[in-house]
């Protein structure tokens, strides 16, 4: 699943530049904590996007996980910069897995 994420921070070095790296919504809390100078609680699933705010081309190896429910189907996906694995499951029906190039 892809959704646009727009972020701006005070003193941002690269204001107005886009970034194509894979991130998740769970990255928002650690990012806000980092920008406010707070230490996020241990064990959070996300990580701060501050390195990407400072340099949109920075090295980033994050994998994104998604789970959705639609019409009796459970959909699960794993996305990297290059690949996406998608599995749809319906009770009593064998699962279907599809792999996509970016």
Secondary structure, 3 states (H helix, E strand, C coil): CCCCCCCCCCCCCCCCCCCCCCCCCCHHHHHHHHHCCCCCCCCCCCCCCHHHHHCCCCCCCCCEEEEEEECCEEEEEEECCCEEEEEEEECCEEEEEEEEEC
